[in-house]
């Protein structure tokens, strides 16, 4: 199995035996995982997903079980960081749609279904992440060239932090994390789940295939489809910008200009 990294070859072979799978094509490399097309014992197509377990990925099987295929890829089996998933059409991602407004509405519709579920209790929680984010932001903001904008983002988070929400969030739903399927037009993949307010879900689709003139249209469309309070959704979206900016600054890099642009537009649009 030389087409997989050495450290994954033995692991893949183990699960091929354990779950009675046969290889059905070359592996594919995603951003955070290797995916191996397989056939189950009854001939059903599936994929074996091999990834490291960290704070973001540990909850993936928990969320997929909770959704049970409603708006997301179906989980067939799981063992730590190895998942057996139904096979979707990897060659037909939502990102291939030319019309980004249509793609945005697809994401919004999926988010409405996914966030309808209450989060299982074992998942990480926005209510725990938000105070830590504000503490870290206070220490790094003096190092950035955008202190006023990011300070406003932090202030927005403080306004909503007392009510962080309890819905099951995907956290990373953008056009590239949606694939076509035979059983549904589109399904979400690769969640990094947590419990929280659905307003915390919007930034990835605002940033994906970024178009400054479309930011407010996308924001308004998603908040309408999800039935969100606009002010709270704006605050949590500014919180996502702050989160990413803090990560960038802590790594010695400047905040991402496109995300700062999103924050500027939402800040001007508040109220």
C-alpha positions, 0 to 999 in steps of 0.5 A: 500500500505504497500510495499511502504514507508509511505511517498509515499503511499498516493502519489502513491494512488493519481496518481493511481486514477488521471491517472486511473491506476491499480497496476500490481505487487510489487514496485521495488526500484532503486537507486533514485526512487521507481517504481510501475508496473501498467496497464493503463485504456486500459490494456497497461503495464506501470510503475509509477516512484516516486522520489524526485525532485532535480537539477539532476532529475528536467529535466528528463521529459523535456529530455524524452519529447524531445527524444520522445522514440527515444533511451530512455524510453517513457514518458506517463505523468508527474507531478512534481516528479511522472512520468508515463513511458512505461514498459520496461523489468526490468529483462533484463538490459544491465548489464547482457550481459557477453561481456562488449565490446558489452555492451559498443557499445550498450551504444555508439549507444544510446548516438549517438541517444540521443545527436543528439538532441539539449537541451531544454533551461530550462535544466541545462547547462555544461557551467554553471557547469564547472566554478563552478567545477573549483572554487570548485576544487581549494579549495579542491585539497590541501586536496587530495593525488592526487593533480597533477593528479586532477590539470591536470584534471582541466587544461583539463577542462579549455582548453574546458570550453569556448565551453561547447556544447549544446546537450541533455545529459543523464549524467548517461548512463551506463550498469545498466541504459539500459533495453531491450524492445519489441519495441527496443532492448535497451532503456535508462532510468533514465536520469539526463539531462543537455545541453553540449558536448557529451564528458561529457557522456563517464565516466559512461560506462568507470567505469561500470564493471571496467576493467583497460585493457579495458578503452582505448578500450571503450574510442576509441570505444565510441568516434568513434561511436559518431564521437567525437573529441578525445582531447575534449572527453578526456578533458571532461572525465577528467572533469567528474573524477574531478567532482566526486573527488570533491564530494568525497573530500567535503564529507570527502572521498578520490577520487575513485581509479578506476576513478583515474586510468581512468584519469591516462590512459587517461592523458597518452593517450592524444595527 
